[in-house]
Structures are given as structure tokens and as C-alpha cells.
Amino acid sequence: MAMVSRLLRAALLAGACGLCPLGAAAQYSGCILDNCADKKPLPPPNGDQDGGDRGSASPGSSGSWAPDAAPQPGGPSAPGDFDFYVFSLSWSPGFCDTGGAEKARDQCRAGAGLGFVVHGLWPQYDQGFPSDCGGGSPSWIVLQSIEGLYPDSGLARYEWRKHGTCSGKSPAGYFADVRRARDLIVVPPAFQNAQSEQDTSVLDVERAFFAANPRLRPGMMAVECVGRELSEVRFCLSKDVRNFVPCPEVARHSCYAHEIAVAPMR
């Protein structure tokens, strides 16, 4: 059944590009995560367009995308039909410094003291991803049970609608997986109480997470930036949210900047 599902999905993608310009079908492989689902154009290498979720100031402006990649609709699929999860932790100070303060005033207020916060848990294909698979909204009981997991309940509702509906689980089951993913990740000590701005590199950020998470290996995560400022880190997890998994298509789109700034917690 899994093989039939994969073949059917491939056929649908091929059919969707029957009238596309030459090469458009191949560009589906460069379409990953929220930039694709949002159907917005990719920015130039140092652009400042907002192409992602509210929880990340501008994933599309990280400069981490292949220059020949073009966005295509992610679109719905059968709930539960995906290969692995991408779990994203947003660096709140970086989000707030790059436009987020206008979107999330409580999160970015002075004294909030937030570091890494949950952005989302996203069903993902080996190439491409599903989105907006349809389903009811989470109840207030479910939202109460996850209080403190996301920076605010509005983001939680948005993430359920866009990504959680594709997980094949109920809202309660999906958010339980979000909490399991958050509990799985150990944030390195250097990011637990960052009181002054630091200049570092993508490689050093990765090494810090490798040291804090012994089962995490190269090729299982990506570091995102807006300009040269750290915005978030993304981890590839198994569908049962118990293990890290390799994800070449995600990992190769890490931030391209040689040096990145880590804004201090406020």
C-alpha cells in the first residue's frame, strides 16, 4: 500500500506539471517546508521577504535555498501519508529582531526571557511536503493542555491547521507528539541563558547540538538564519518521534552565511 501511495503521489505531481514551463516538474524537489506550502516566491540570496509561518520571522530570507529552486504548492495529501517529521525550534530573540516584534508583542516584550521556542512539527516527504489536509480545530481543552508549549495559542492553532492535519492524528495526539519532540531535544548550555550577543558559525551551532544530543548526527538537522542572524534550528525525526533520522534535502538547505549572530535573550 505504501508503494502504491508513493506511485500515485508521483503521478499526481507529474500530472500537475503537465502544462508547466520546461523544468517546472523538476523544481518540485527543491520545494520543502513552509516556503513551498505558502506558494510565495523565493527571495534572492540576501532578500528580506516573509515566506513562512508566523513563528519564524522569515524562513524564506535565510539565503539557504538553492538558486534554481522555485516554490510550488505543497497541497493536501492523505493524512498520515508522509515519510518523517521536521521539528523546528525558533530562536526567539532572532525572530523578534527580524520583524517578529510586530507579530508577537507578548513573545518579544522586554523581560520575556525566551530562548528557543517551538515553531512547529511538520510532516515531510523525502522531497516536498503536505499541508492543509483538512480537519476540525483543536478544542479549548486541548489548547489548555499545551499551554506553554508554543509562544502563544494562535501559533498552535495555525500549526495544527497547516501541518497537524496532515499527521493522521487527532489534535490531542498531534500536540502530544509536539511535546514529545520538544522533550527529545536538549538545548546546549550556551543557548540556555544567552545574555550577550555572540558571533558564531553554522558549524559551531551544529556541533553544540551534537554534543548535547549524542544520537544526533550530521545530515539530521539544519540551521536557519535571516540575513546573518540565527532564526531557528530544524531537526528531522522519525514518525514515532523517538529518533533522529537523516534528511539530506532538509540538511543541505542550512544557512549559507559564513558567520552568524546569536541575539541575546531579553
Secondary structure as GFF3:
##gff-version 3
##sequence-region A 1 266
A	DSSP	alpha_helix	2	16	.	.	.	ID=ss1
A	DSSP	three_ten_helix	25	30	.	.	.	ID=ss2
A	DSSP	alpha_helix	33	37	.	.	.	ID=ss3
A	DSSP	three_ten_helix	59	61	.	.	.	ID=ss4
A	DSSP	beta_strand	84	91	.	.	.	ID=ss5
A	DSSP	alpha_helix	92	97	.	.	.	ID=ss6
A	DSSP	three_ten_helix	100	102	.	.	.	ID=ss7
A	DSSP	alpha_helix	105	108	.	.	.	ID=ss8
A	DSSP	beta_strand	116	124	.	.	.	ID=ss9
A	DSSP	alpha_helix	140	145	.	.	.	ID=ss10
A	DSSP	alpha_helix	153	162	.	.	.	ID=ss11
A	DSSP	three_ten_helix	164	166	.	.	.	ID=ss12
A	DSSP	alpha_helix	171	184	.	.	.	ID=ss13
A	DSSP	three_ten_helix	189	191	.	.	.	ID=ss14
A	DSSP	beta_strand	198	200	.	.	.	ID=ss15
A	DSSP	alpha_helix	202	212	.	.	.	ID=ss16
A	DSSP	beta_strand	221	226	.	.	.	ID=ss17
A	DSSP	beta_strand	229	237	.	.	.	ID=ss18
A	DSSP	alpha_helix	248	251	.	.	.	ID=ss19
A	DSSP	beta_strand	260	262	.	.	.	ID=ss20
###
